[in-house]
Amino acid sequence: LAEAIDGMASAGEASVFEMSRGLLRPLPGGKGPINEKRMTEFQALMDTIQSALVEEGSKQLSMARLETMRDLLEEVITLSQKADSAPIFQEIQSVCQLVAVEILEIRGKRALRDLLRV
């Protein structure tokens, strides 16, 4: 997950660098290699989610899906407010923090390599 997020950030940085014609430089550790396989897998996942939400010619079905998603989100919010679900959300928070740390490690190592020209 961290590698995919880093790849998306690197792709965005490359686009900004290209659009600004080099005026806006990437941050240290940015504009790293992009794992095309991971990006393709992530794009397939996003396409699947999008096709599940949007169906051409059927606005009623799309609205029903959006209402279902809203109801699901309300249930998650209700669940998060209950005391017995606190360990689940603490674990989710812990995983998010670990992913963020891994992204920082990837970018930090790349920044150090760039500085040392290794």
MARMI-171748 format. One record per atom (N, C-alpha, C): residue in three letters; x, y, z; atom name. Coordinates in Angstrom, 3 decimals, m for minus. Atoms other than C-alpha are relative to their C-alpha. Layout:
<pt type="Ala" X="X" Y="Y" Z="Z" atom="CA"/>
...
***
This chain:
<pt type="Leu" X="0.833" Y="m1.185" Z="0.000" atom="N"/>
<pt type="Leu" X="0.000" Y="0.000" Z="0.000" atom="CA"/>
<pt type="Leu" X="0.881" Y="1.253" Z="0.000" atom="C"/>
<pt type="Ala" X="m0.896" Y="m1.158" Z="m0.067" atom="N"/>
<pt type="Ala" X="2.815" Y="2.386" Z="0.889" atom="CA"/>
<pt type="Ala" X="0.683" Y="0.221" Z="m1.344" atom="C"/>
<pt type="Glu" X="m0.658" Y="m0.112" Z="1.303" atom="N"/>
<pt type="Glu" X="4.542" Y="1.621" Z="m2.409" atom="CA"/>
<pt type="Glu" X="m0.951" Y="0.583" Z="m1.046" atom="C"/>
<pt type="Ala" X="0.993" Y="m0.532" Z="0.942" atom="N"/>
<pt type="Ala" X="1.335" Y="2.335" Z="m4.342" atom="CA"/>
<pt type="Ala" X="m0.249" Y="1.481" Z="0.247" atom="C"/>
<pt type="Ile" X="0.211" Y="m1.411" Z="m0.327" atom="N"/>
<pt type="Ile" X="0.776" Y="5.621" Z="m2.503" atom="CA"/>
<pt type="Ile" X="1.200" Y="0.835" Z="m0.434" atom="C"/>
<pt type="Asp" X="m1.203" Y="m0.698" Z="0.437" atom="N"/>
<pt type="Asp" X="4.389" Y="6.639" Z="m3.129" atom="CA"/>
<pt type="Asp" X="0.016" Y="0.135" Z="m1.519" atom="C"/>
<pt type="Gly" X="0.056" Y="m0.053" Z="1.463" atom="N"/>
<pt type="Gly" X="3.932" Y="5.780" Z="m6.808" atom="CA"/>
<pt type="Gly" X="m0.981" Y="1.041" Z="m0.501" atom="C"/>
<pt type="Met" X="0.983" Y="m1.015" Z="0.403" atom="N"/>
<pt type="Met" X="0.794" Y="7.906" Z="m7.063" atom="CA"/>
<pt type="Met" X="0.534" Y="1.402" Z="0.250" atom="C"/>
<pt type="Ala" X="m0.577" Y="m1.314" Z="m0.302" atom="N"/>
<pt type="Ala" X="2.560" Y="10.807" Z="m5.366" atom="CA"/>
<pt type="Ala" X="1.098" Y="0.350" Z="m0.994" atom="C"/>
<pt type="Ser" X="m1.077" Y="m0.241" Z="0.960" atom="N"/>
<pt type="Ser" X="5.561" Y="10.410" Z="m7.666" atom="CA"/>
<pt type="Ser" X="m0.551" Y="0.339" Z="m1.379" atom="C"/>
<pt type="Ala" X="0.626" Y="m0.299" Z="1.293" atom="N"/>
<pt type="Ala" X="3.313" Y="10.386" Z="m10.734" atom="CA"/>
<pt type="Ala" X="m0.541" Y="1.423" Z="m0.003" atom="C"/>
<pt type="Gly" X="0.505" Y="m1.363" Z="m0.108" atom="N"/>
<pt type="Gly" X="1.643" Y="13.572" Z="m9.517" atom="CA"/>
<pt type="Gly" X="1.115" Y="1.030" Z="m0.015" atom="C"/>
<pt type="Glu" X="m1.145" Y="m0.921" Z="m0.014" atom="N"/>
<pt type="Glu" X="4.991" Y="15.217" Z="m8.824" atom="CA"/>
<pt type="Glu" X="0.605" Y="0.131" Z="m1.397" atom="C"/>
<pt type="Ala" X="m0.541" Y="m0.050" Z="1.365" atom="N"/>
<pt type="Ala" X="6.213" Y="14.287" Z="m12.300" atom="CA"/>
<pt type="Ala" X="m0.889" Y="0.849" Z="m0.896" atom="C"/>
<pt type="Ser" X="0.927" Y="m0.805" Z="0.802" atom="N"/>
<pt type="Ser" X="3.083" Y="15.831" Z="m13.814" atom="CA"/>
<pt type="Ser" X="0.150" Y="1.486" Z="0.295" atom="C"/>
<pt type="Val" X="m0.168" Y="m1.408" Z="m0.389" atom="N"/>
<pt type="Val" X="3.496" Y="19.060" Z="m11.841" atom="CA"/>
<pt type="Val" X="1.322" Y="0.540" Z="m0.527" atom="C"/>
<pt type="Phe" X="m1.313" Y="m0.414" Z="0.494" atom="N"/>
<pt type="Phe" X="7.195" Y="19.213" Z="m12.757" atom="CA"/>
<pt type="Phe" X="m0.053" Y="0.258" Z="m1.504" atom="C"/>
<pt type="Glu" X="0.093" Y="m0.140" Z="1.459" atom="N"/>
<pt type="Glu" X="6.378" Y="18.713" Z="m16.441" atom="CA"/>
<pt type="Glu" X="m0.869" Y="1.193" Z="m0.382" atom="C"/>
<pt type="Met" X="0.904" Y="m1.100" Z="0.334" atom="N"/>
<pt type="Met" X="3.457" Y="21.172" Z="m16.486" atom="CA"/>
<pt type="Met" X="0.620" Y="1.357" Z="0.308" atom="C"/>
<pt type="Ser" X="m0.622" Y="m1.274" Z="m0.359" atom="N"/>
<pt type="Ser" X="5.517" Y="23.868" Z="m14.764" atom="CA"/>
<pt type="Ser" X="1.311" Y="0.214" Z="m0.755" atom="C"/>
<pt type="Arg" X="m1.243" Y="m0.047" Z="0.787" atom="N"/>
<pt type="Arg" X="8.413" Y="23.160" Z="m17.155" atom="CA"/>
<pt type="Arg" X="1.232" Y="0.165" Z="0.879" atom="C"/>
<pt type="Gly" X="m1.148" Y="0.005" Z="m0.890" atom="N"/>
<pt type="Gly" X="10.775" Y="22.610" Z="m14.259" atom="CA"/>
<pt type="Gly" X="0.026" Y="1.123" Z="1.011" atom="C"/>
<pt type="Leu" X="0.028" Y="m1.125" Z="m0.928" atom="N"/>
<pt type="Leu" X="9.775" Y="25.739" Z="m12.360" atom="CA"/>
<pt type="Leu" X="m0.265" Y="m0.473" Z="1.424" atom="C"/>
<pt type="Leu" X="0.312" Y="0.557" Z="m1.316" atom="N"/>
<pt type="Leu" X="8.250" Y="23.788" Z="m9.466" atom="CA"/>
<pt type="Leu" X="0.760" Y="m1.306" Z="0.168" atom="C"/>
<pt type="Arg" X="m0.843" Y="1.177" Z="m0.229" atom="N"/>
<pt type="Arg" X="10.828" Y="21.321" Z="m8.193" atom="CA"/>
<pt type="Arg" X="m0.670" Y="m0.936" Z="1.002" atom="C"/>
<pt type="Pro" X="0.568" Y="0.935" Z="m0.984" atom="N"/>
<pt type="Pro" X="9.788" Y="18.156" Z="m6.355" atom="CA"/>
<pt type="Pro" X="0.734" Y="0.106" Z="1.336" atom="C"/>
<pt type="Leu" X="m0.616" Y="0.015" Z="m1.323" atom="N"/>
<pt type="Leu" X="10.462" Y="17.829" Z="m2.643" atom="CA"/>
<pt type="Leu" X="1.098" Y="m1.057" Z="0.048" atom="C"/>
<pt type="Pro" X="m1.029" Y="1.041" Z="m0.117" atom="N"/>
<pt type="Pro" X="13.532" Y="15.853" Z="m1.556" atom="CA"/>
<pt type="Pro" X="m0.639" Y="m1.367" Z="0.232" atom="C"/>
<pt type="Gly" X="0.557" Y="1.342" Z="m0.096" atom="N"/>
<pt type="Gly" X="12.779" Y="12.171" Z="m1.974" atom="CA"/>
<pt type="Gly" X="m1.183" Y="m0.223" Z="m0.908" atom="C"/>
<pt type="Gly" X="1.140" Y="0.111" Z="0.900" atom="N"/>
<pt type="Gly" X="10.050" Y="12.864" Z="m4.463" atom="CA"/>
<pt type="Gly" X="0.413" Y="m0.445" Z="m1.388" atom="C"/>
<pt type="Lys" X="m0.195" Y="0.389" Z="1.401" atom="N"/>
<pt type="Lys" X="9.671" Y="11.902" Z="m8.095" atom="CA"/>
<pt type="Lys" X="0.822" Y="m1.278" Z="m0.112" atom="C"/>
<pt type="Gly" X="m0.708" Y="1.273" Z="0.006" atom="N"/>
<pt type="Gly" X="10.788" Y="8.367" Z="m7.438" atom="CA"/>
<pt type="Gly" X="m0.511" Y="m0.922" Z="m1.086" atom="C"/>
<pt type="Pro" X="0.447" Y="0.964" Z="0.993" atom="N"/>
<pt type="Pro" X="10.354" Y="5.253" Z="m9.540" atom="CA"/>
<pt type="Pro" X="m1.459" Y="m0.391" Z="0.249" atom="C"/>
<pt type="Ile" X="1.413" Y="0.360" Z="m0.094" atom="N"/>
<pt type="Ile" X="6.775" Y="4.242" Z="m10.263" atom="CA"/>
<pt type="Ile" X="m0.137" Y="m1.464" Z="m0.379" atom="C"/>
<pt type="Asn" X="0.226" Y="1.417" Z="0.244" atom="N"/>
<pt type="Asn" X="5.866" Y="0.572" Z="m9.983" atom="CA"/>
<pt type="Asn" X="m1.253" Y="m0.124" Z="m0.861" atom="C"/>
<pt type="Glu" X="1.116" Y="0.026" Z="0.945" atom="N"/>
<pt type="Glu" X="3.698" Y="0.206" Z="m13.080" atom="CA"/>
<pt type="Glu" X="m0.988" Y="m1.120" Z="0.317" atom="C"/>
<pt type="Lys" X="0.894" Y="1.112" Z="m0.320" atom="N"/>
<pt type="Lys" X="2.308" Y="m3.160" Z="m11.945" atom="CA"/>
<pt type="Lys" X="m0.959" Y="0.393" Z="1.113" atom="C"/>
<pt type="Arg" X="0.852" Y="m0.444" Z="m1.110" atom="N"/>
<pt type="Arg" X="1.021" Y="m1.696" Z="m8.672" atom="CA"/>
<pt type="Arg" X="m0.999" Y="1.061" Z="m0.461" atom="C"/>
<pt type="Met" X="0.878" Y="m1.050" Z="0.490" atom="N"/>
<pt type="Met" X="m0.384" Y="1.325" Z="m10.468" atom="CA"/>
<pt type="Met" X="m1.123" Y="m0.588" Z="m0.861" atom="C"/>
<pt type="Thr" X="1.010" Y="0.654" Z="0.823" atom="N"/>
<pt type="Thr" X="m2.206" Y="m0.934" Z="m12.960" atom="CA"/>
<pt type="Thr" X="m1.020" Y="m0.716" Z="0.878" atom="C"/>
<pt type="Glu" X="0.907" Y="0.682" Z="m0.925" atom="N"/>
<pt type="Glu" X="m3.651" Y="m3.014" Z="m10.113" atom="CA"/>
<pt type="Glu" X="m0.902" Y="1.000" Z="0.706" atom="C"/>
<pt type="Phe" X="0.786" Y="m1.015" Z="m0.695" atom="N"/>
<pt type="Phe" X="m4.766" Y="0.115" Z="m8.282" atom="CA"/>
<pt type="Phe" X="m1.025" Y="0.620" Z="m0.947" atom="C"/>
<pt type="Gln" X="0.922" Y="m0.563" Z="0.988" atom="N"/>
<pt type="Gln" X="m6.314" Y="1.538" Z="m11.458" atom="CA"/>
<pt type="Gln" X="m1.156" Y="m0.963" Z="m0.267" atom="C"/>
<pt type="Ala" X="1.052" Y="0.998" Z="0.200" atom="N"/>
<pt type="Ala" X="m8.229" Y="m1.727" Z="m11.985" atom="CA"/>
<pt type="Ala" X="m0.980" Y="0.011" Z="1.177" atom="C"/>
<pt type="Leu" X="0.863" Y="m0.085" Z="m1.180" atom="N"/>
<pt type="Leu" X="m9.552" Y="m1.501" Z="m8.413" atom="CA"/>
<pt type="Leu" X="m0.891" Y="1.230" Z="m0.071" atom="C"/>
<pt type="Met" X="0.777" Y="m1.229" Z="0.079" atom="N"/>
<pt type="Met" X="m10.640" Y="2.105" Z="m8.905" atom="CA"/>
<pt type="Met" X="m1.046" Y="m0.077" Z="m1.117" atom="C"/>
<pt type="Asp" X="0.960" Y="0.176" Z="1.089" atom="N"/>
<pt type="Asp" X="m12.302" Y="1.239" Z="m12.242" atom="CA"/>
<pt type="Asp" X="m1.160" Y="m0.881" Z="0.425" atom="C"/>
<pt type="Thr" X="1.050" Y="0.898" Z="m0.494" atom="N"/>
<pt type="Thr" X="m14.212" Y="m1.577" Z="m10.553" atom="CA"/>
<pt type="Thr" X="m0.948" Y="0.742" Z="0.925" atom="C"/>
<pt type="Ile" X="0.832" Y="m0.775" Z="m0.921" atom="N"/>
<pt type="Ile" X="m15.437" Y="0.726" Z="m7.795" atom="CA"/>
<pt type="Ile" X="m0.846" Y="1.004" Z="m0.766" atom="C"/>
<pt type="Gln" X="0.729" Y="m0.997" Z="0.771" atom="N"/>
<pt type="Gln" X="m16.396" Y="3.391" Z="m10.303" atom="CA"/>
<pt type="Gln" X="m1.121" Y="m0.641" Z="m0.808" atom="C"/>
<pt type="Ser" X="1.044" Y="0.655" Z="0.793" atom="N"/>
<pt type="Ser" X="m18.294" Y="0.952" Z="m12.526" atom="CA"/>
<pt type="Ser" X="m1.127" Y="m0.519" Z="0.888" atom="C"/>
<pt type="Ala" X="1.045" Y="0.438" Z="m0.924" atom="N"/>
<pt type="Ala" X="m20.155" Y="m0.338" Z="m9.462" atom="CA"/>
<pt type="Ala" X="m0.896" Y="1.159" Z="0.416" atom="C"/>
<pt type="Leu" X="0.778" Y="m1.163" Z="m0.423" atom="N"/>
<pt type="Leu" X="m21.276" Y="3.184" Z="m8.605" atom="CA"/>
<pt type="Leu" X="m0.758" Y="0.662" Z="m1.137" atom="C"/>
<pt type="Val" X="0.600" Y="m0.700" Z="1.130" atom="N"/>
<pt type="Val" X="m22.086" Y="4.487" Z="m12.067" atom="CA"/>
<pt type="Val" X="m0.358" Y="m1.011" Z="m1.075" atom="C"/>
<pt type="Glu" X="0.448" Y="0.856" Z="1.086" atom="N"/>
<pt type="Glu" X="m24.145" Y="2.626" Z="m14.588" atom="CA"/>
<pt type="Glu" X="m0.725" Y="0.892" Z="m0.997" atom="C"/>
<pt type="Glu" X="0.584" Y="m0.883" Z="0.999" atom="N"/>
<pt type="Glu" X="m24.979" Y="4.410" Z="m17.799" atom="CA"/>
<pt type="Glu" X="m1.459" Y="m0.369" Z="m0.254" atom="C"/>
<pt type="Gly" X="1.396" Y="0.222" Z="0.334" atom="N"/>
<pt type="Gly" X="m28.665" Y="4.827" Z="m18.514" atom="CA"/>
<pt type="Gly" X="m0.895" Y="m0.307" Z="1.186" atom="C"/>
<pt type="Ser" X="0.820" Y="0.343" Z="m1.159" atom="N"/>
<pt type="Ser" X="m29.828" Y="4.145" Z="m14.983" atom="CA"/>
<pt type="Ser" X="0.341" Y="0.919" Z="1.169" atom="C"/>
<pt type="Lys" X="m0.257" Y="m0.949" Z="m1.082" atom="N"/>
<pt type="Lys" X="m29.799" Y="7.194" Z="m12.747" atom="CA"/>
<pt type="Lys" X="m0.634" Y="m0.455" Z="1.299" atom="C"/>
<pt type="Gln" X="0.657" Y="0.477" Z="m1.220" atom="N"/>
<pt type="Gln" X="m32.239" Y="5.583" Z="m10.308" atom="CA"/>
<pt type="Gln" X="0.868" Y="m1.027" Z="0.710" atom="C"/>
<pt type="Leu" X="m0.871" Y="1.010" Z="m0.593" atom="N"/>
<pt type="Leu" X="m29.898" Y="2.641" Z="m9.768" atom="CA"/>
<pt type="Leu" X="1.221" Y="0.656" Z="0.633" atom="C"/>
<pt type="Ser" X="m1.152" Y="m0.712" Z="m0.554" atom="N"/>
<pt type="Ser" X="m26.960" Y="4.999" Z="m9.257" atom="CA"/>
<pt type="Ser" X="m0.379" Y="0.721" Z="1.288" atom="C"/>
<pt type="Met" X="0.450" Y="m0.683" Z="m1.210" atom="N"/>
<pt type="Met" X="m28.953" Y="7.018" Z="m6.733" atom="CA"/>
<pt type="Met" X="m0.214" Y="m0.998" Z="1.132" atom="C"/>
<pt type="Ala" X="0.206" Y="1.028" Z="m1.018" atom="N"/>
<pt type="Ala" X="m29.923" Y="3.824" Z="m4.909" atom="CA"/>
<pt type="Ala" X="1.335" Y="m0.456" Z="0.576" atom="C"/>
<pt type="Arg" X="m1.330" Y="0.401" Z="m0.472" atom="N"/>
<pt type="Arg" X="m26.249" Y="2.825" Z="m4.704" atom="CA"/>
<pt type="Arg" X="0.606" Y="1.073" Z="0.890" atom="C"/>
<pt type="Leu" X="m0.526" Y="m1.087" Z="m0.823" atom="N"/>
<pt type="Leu" X="m25.283" Y="6.249" Z="m3.383" atom="CA"/>
<pt type="Leu" X="m0.709" Y="0.051" Z="1.361" atom="C"/>
<pt type="Glu" X="0.730" Y="0.027" Z="m1.267" atom="N"/>
<pt type="Glu" X="m28.028" Y="6.023" Z="m0.751" atom="CA"/>
<pt type="Glu" X="0.471" Y="m1.163" Z="0.872" atom="C"/>
<pt type="Thr" X="m0.511" Y="1.149" Z="m0.743" atom="N"/>
<pt type="Thr" X="m26.766" Y="2.588" Z="0.240" atom="CA"/>
<pt type="Thr" X="1.355" Y="0.320" Z="0.606" atom="C"/>
<pt type="Met" X="m1.313" Y="m0.391" Z="m0.518" atom="N"/>
<pt type="Met" X="m23.240" Y="3.979" Z="0.595" atom="CA"/>
<pt type="Met" X="m0.156" Y="0.981" Z="1.162" atom="C"/>
<pt type="Arg" X="0.241" Y="m0.952" Z="m1.079" atom="N"/>
<pt type="Arg" X="m24.593" Y="6.836" Z="2.720" atom="CA"/>
<pt type="Arg" X="m0.454" Y="m0.730" Z="1.262" atom="C"/>
<pt type="Asp" X="0.470" Y="0.788" Z="m1.147" atom="N"/>
<pt type="Asp" X="m26.422" Y="4.356" Z="4.954" atom="CA"/>
<pt type="Asp" X="1.143" Y="m0.777" Z="0.640" atom="C"/>
<pt type="Leu" X="m1.152" Y="0.740" Z="m0.503" atom="N"/>
<pt type="Leu" X="m23.259" Y="2.270" Z="5.263" atom="CA"/>
<pt type="Leu" X="0.929" Y="0.927" Z="0.789" atom="C"/>
<pt type="Leu" X="m0.845" Y="m0.969" Z="m0.691" atom="N"/>
<pt type="Leu" X="m21.260" Y="5.356" Z="6.224" atom="CA"/>
<pt type="Leu" X="m0.615" Y="0.413" Z="1.335" atom="C"/>
<pt type="Glu" X="0.670" Y="m0.328" Z="m1.255" atom="N"/>
<pt type="Glu" X="m23.853" Y="6.268" Z="8.842" atom="CA"/>
<pt type="Glu" X="0.175" Y="m1.121" Z="1.022" atom="C"/>
<pt type="Glu" X="m0.206" Y="1.142" Z="m0.890" atom="N"/>
<pt type="Glu" X="m23.543" Y="2.753" Z="10.294" atom="CA"/>
<pt type="Glu" X="1.428" Y="m0.016" Z="0.554" atom="C"/>
<pt type="Val" X="m1.392" Y="m0.042" Z="m0.453" atom="N"/>
<pt type="Val" X="m19.754" Y="3.089" Z="10.446" atom="CA"/>
<pt type="Val" X="0.182" Y="1.091" Z="1.039" atom="C"/>
<pt type="Ile" X="m0.101" Y="m1.100" Z="m0.966" atom="N"/>
<pt type="Ile" X="m20.084" Y="6.430" Z="12.224" atom="CA"/>
<pt type="Ile" X="m0.653" Y="m0.395" Z="1.320" atom="C"/>
<pt type="Thr" X="0.686" Y="0.454" Z="m1.208" atom="N"/>
<pt type="Thr" X="m22.583" Y="4.944" Z="14.679" atom="CA"/>
<pt type="Thr" X="0.846" Y="m1.028" Z="0.742" atom="C"/>
<pt type="Leu" X="m0.852" Y="1.028" Z="m0.593" atom="N"/>
<pt type="Leu" X="m20.313" Y="1.959" Z="15.259" atom="CA"/>
<pt type="Leu" X="1.228" Y="0.616" Z="0.660" atom="C"/>
<pt type="Ser" X="m1.203" Y="m0.620" Z="m0.552" atom="N"/>
<pt type="Ser" X="m17.317" Y="4.213" Z="15.834" atom="CA"/>
<pt type="Ser" X="m0.277" Y="0.714" Z="1.318" atom="C"/>
<pt type="Gln" X="0.343" Y="m0.695" Z="m1.233" atom="N"/>
<pt type="Gln" X="m19.188" Y="5.975" Z="18.629" atom="CA"/>
<pt type="Gln" X="m0.264" Y="m0.961" Z="1.160" atom="C"/>
<pt type="Lys" X="0.227" Y="0.992" Z="m1.051" atom="N"/>
<pt type="Lys" X="m19.793" Y="2.736" Z="20.545" atom="CA"/>
<pt type="Lys" X="1.328" Y="m0.388" Z="0.634" atom="C"/>
<pt type="Ala" X="m1.224" Y="0.300" Z="m0.752" atom="N"/>
<pt type="Ala" X="m17.263" Y="1.835" Z="23.230" atom="CA"/>
<pt type="Ala" X="0.594" Y="m1.353" Z="m0.373" atom="C"/>
<pt type="Asp" X="m0.517" Y="1.334" Z="0.289" atom="N"/>
<pt type="Asp" X="m16.998" Y="m1.831" Z="22.238" atom="CA"/>
<pt type="Asp" X="0.710" Y="m0.090" Z="m1.349" atom="C"/>
<pt type="Ser" X="m0.674" Y="0.014" Z="1.301" atom="N"/>
<pt type="Ser" X="m15.782" Y="m0.925" Z="18.743" atom="CA"/>
<pt type="Ser" X="1.314" Y="0.779" Z="0.028" atom="C"/>
<pt type="Ala" X="m1.222" Y="m0.802" Z="m0.101" atom="N"/>
<pt type="Ala" X="m12.902" Y="1.223" Z="19.998" atom="CA"/>
<pt type="Ala" X="1.260" Y="m0.771" Z="m0.395" atom="C"/>
<pt type="Pro" X="m1.214" Y="0.721" Z="0.405" atom="N"/>
<pt type="Pro" X="m10.263" Y="m1.535" Z="19.600" atom="CA"/>
<pt type="Pro" X="0.143" Y="m0.159" Z="m1.512" atom="C"/>
<pt type="Ile" X="m0.047" Y="0.137" Z="1.464" atom="N"/>
<pt type="Ile" X="m11.195" Y="m1.979" Z="15.930" atom="CA"/>
<pt type="Ile" X="0.536" Y="1.277" Z="m0.623" atom="C"/>
<pt type="Phe" X="m0.429" Y="m1.274" Z="0.578" atom="N"/>
<pt type="Phe" X="m10.769" Y="1.701" Z="15.160" atom="CA"/>
<pt type="Phe" X="1.419" Y="0.373" Z="0.437" atom="C"/>
<pt type="Gln" X="m1.387" Y="m0.208" Z="m0.417" atom="N"/>
<pt type="Gln" X="m7.562" Y="1.854" Z="17.198" atom="CA"/>
<pt type="Gln" X="0.947" Y="m0.796" Z="m0.893" atom="C"/>
<pt type="Glu" X="m0.827" Y="0.822" Z="0.883" atom="N"/>
<pt type="Glu" X="m6.194" Y="m0.966" Z="15.048" atom="CA"/>
<pt type="Glu" X="0.082" Y="0.609" Z="m1.396" atom="C"/>
<pt type="Ile" X="0.000" Y="m0.673" Z="1.307" atom="N"/>
<pt type="Ile" X="m7.225" Y="0.828" Z="11.848" atom="CA"/>
<pt type="Ile" X="0.924" Y="1.209" Z="0.044" atom="C"/>
<pt type="Gln" X="m0.872" Y="m1.165" Z="m0.153" atom="N"/>
<pt type="Gln" X="m5.494" Y="3.968" Z="13.119" atom="CA"/>
<pt type="Gln" X="1.464" Y="m0.429" Z="0.042" atom="C"/>
<pt type="Ser" X="m1.366" Y="0.510" Z="m0.089" atom="N"/>
<pt type="Ser" X="m2.380" Y="1.954" Z="13.931" atom="CA"/>
<pt type="Ser" X="0.521" Y="m0.411" Z="m1.374" atom="C"/>
<pt type="Val" X="m0.410" Y="0.414" Z="1.348" atom="N"/>
<pt type="Val" X="m2.275" Y="0.451" Z="10.430" atom="CA"/>
<pt type="Val" X="0.262" Y="1.227" Z="m0.872" atom="C"/>
<pt type="Cys" X="m0.203" Y="m1.234" Z="0.780" atom="N"/>
<pt type="Cys" X="m2.667" Y="3.910" Z="8.863" atom="CA"/>
<pt type="Cys" X="1.319" Y="0.679" Z="0.385" atom="C"/>
<pt type="Gln" X="m1.255" Y="m0.598" Z="m0.452" atom="N"/>
<pt type="Gln" X="0.215" Y="5.197" Z="10.978" atom="CA"/>
<pt type="Gln" X="1.197" Y="m0.786" Z="m0.521" atom="C"/>
<pt type="Leu" X="m1.102" Y="0.826" Z="0.516" atom="N"/>
<pt type="Leu" X="2.416" Y="2.258" Z="9.947" atom="CA"/>
<pt type="Leu" X="0.217" Y="0.237" Z="m1.485" atom="C"/>
<pt type="Val" X="m0.122" Y="m0.275" Z="1.434" atom="N"/>
<pt type="Val" X="1.669" Y="2.909" Z="6.277" atom="CA"/>
<pt type="Val" X="0.652" Y="1.369" Z="m0.210" atom="C"/>
<pt type="Ala" X="m0.592" Y="m1.336" Z="0.124" atom="N"/>
<pt type="Ala" X="2.497" Y="6.602" Z="6.723" atom="CA"/>
<pt type="Ala" X="1.492" Y="m0.032" Z="0.312" atom="C"/>
<pt type="Val" X="m1.418" Y="0.120" Z="m0.344" atom="N"/>
<pt type="Val" X="5.794" Y="5.707" Z="8.409" atom="CA"/>
<pt type="Val" X="0.772" Y="m0.671" Z="m1.126" atom="C"/>
<pt type="Glu" X="m0.682" Y="0.690" Z="1.098" atom="N"/>
<pt type="Glu" X="6.656" Y="3.316" Z="5.588" atom="CA"/>
<pt type="Glu" X="0.189" Y="0.917" Z="m1.208" atom="C"/>
<pt type="Ile" X="m0.127" Y="m0.972" Z="1.101" atom="N"/>
<pt type="Ile" X="5.971" Y="6.033" Z="3.003" atom="CA"/>
<pt type="Ile" X="1.133" Y="0.971" Z="0.301" atom="C"/>
<pt type="Leu" X="m1.081" Y="m0.918" Z="m0.380" atom="N"/>
<pt type="Leu" X="8.236" Y="8.413" Z="4.929" atom="CA"/>
<pt type="Leu" X="1.363" Y="m0.673" Z="m0.097" atom="C"/>
<pt type="Glu" X="m1.263" Y="0.729" Z="0.123" atom="N"/>
<pt type="Glu" X="10.942" Y="5.722" Z="5.051" atom="CA"/>
<pt type="Glu" X="0.425" Y="m0.095" Z="m1.462" atom="C"/>
<pt type="Ile" X="m0.299" Y="0.109" Z="1.427" atom="N"/>
<pt type="Ile" X="10.737" Y="5.184" Z="1.278" atom="CA"/>
<pt type="Ile" X="0.529" Y="1.329" Z="m0.520" atom="C"/>
<pt type="Arg" X="m0.385" Y="m1.312" Z="0.512" atom="N"/>
<pt type="Arg" X="10.943" Y="8.894" Z="0.558" atom="CA"/>
<pt type="Arg" X="1.262" Y="0.532" Z="0.680" atom="C"/>
<pt type="Gly" X="m1.206" Y="m0.431" Z="m0.712" atom="N"/>
<pt type="Gly" X="13.575" Y="9.543" Z="3.244" atom="CA"/>
<pt type="Gly" X="1.247" Y="m0.663" Z="m0.545" atom="C"/>
<pt type="Lys" X="m1.146" Y="0.708" Z="0.582" atom="N"/>
<pt type="Lys" X="15.896" Y="6.867" Z="1.867" atom="CA"/>
<pt type="Lys" X="0.341" Y="0.558" Z="m1.375" atom="C"/>
<pt type="Arg" X="m0.230" Y="m0.553" Z="1.340" atom="N"/>
<pt type="Arg" X="15.435" Y="8.262" Z="m1.630" atom="CA"/>
<pt type="Arg" X="0.639" Y="1.384" Z="0.087" atom="C"/>
<pt type="Ala" X="m0.571" Y="m1.339" Z="m0.170" atom="N"/>
<pt type="Ala" X="16.202" Y="11.800" Z="m0.413" atom="CA"/>
<pt type="Ala" X="1.461" Y="m0.092" Z="0.408" atom="C"/>
<pt type="Leu" X="m1.393" Y="0.175" Z="m0.414" atom="N"/>
<pt type="Leu" X="19.387" Y="10.620" Z="1.311" atom="CA"/>
<pt type="Leu" X="0.880" Y="m0.484" Z="m1.159" atom="C"/>
<pt type="Arg" X="m0.752" Y="0.466" Z="1.175" atom="N"/>
<pt type="Arg" X="20.490" Y="8.728" Z="m1.804" atom="CA"/>
<pt type="Arg" X="0.253" Y="1.138" Z="m0.980" atom="C"/>
<pt type="Asp" X="m0.159" Y="m1.136" Z="0.913" atom="N"/>
<pt type="Asp" X="19.890" Y="11.852" Z="m3.882" atom="CA"/>
<pt type="Asp" X="1.049" Y="0.976" Z="0.520" atom="C"/>
<pt type="Leu" X="m0.969" Y="m0.923" Z="m0.586" atom="N"/>
<pt type="Leu" X="21.905" Y="13.980" Z="m1.451" atom="CA"/>
<pt type="Leu" X="1.420" Y="m0.539" Z="m0.093" atom="C"/>
<pt type="Leu" X="m1.321" Y="0.629" Z="0.037" atom="N"/>
<pt type="Leu" X="24.784" Y="11.510" Z="m1.370" atom="CA"/>
<pt type="Leu" X="0.404" Y="m0.449" Z="m1.402" atom="C"/>
<pt type="Arg" X="m0.220" Y="0.406" Z="1.409" atom="N"/>
<pt type="Arg" X="24.443" Y="10.758" Z="m5.103" atom="CA"/>
<pt type="Arg" X="0.466" Y="m1.440" Z="m0.105" atom="C"/>
<pt type="Val" X="m0.351" Y="1.436" Z="0.028" atom="N"/>
<pt type="Val" X="24.608" Y="7.003" Z="m4.449" atom="CA"/>
<pt type="Val" X="m0.875" Y="m0.713" Z="m0.970" atom="C"/>
***
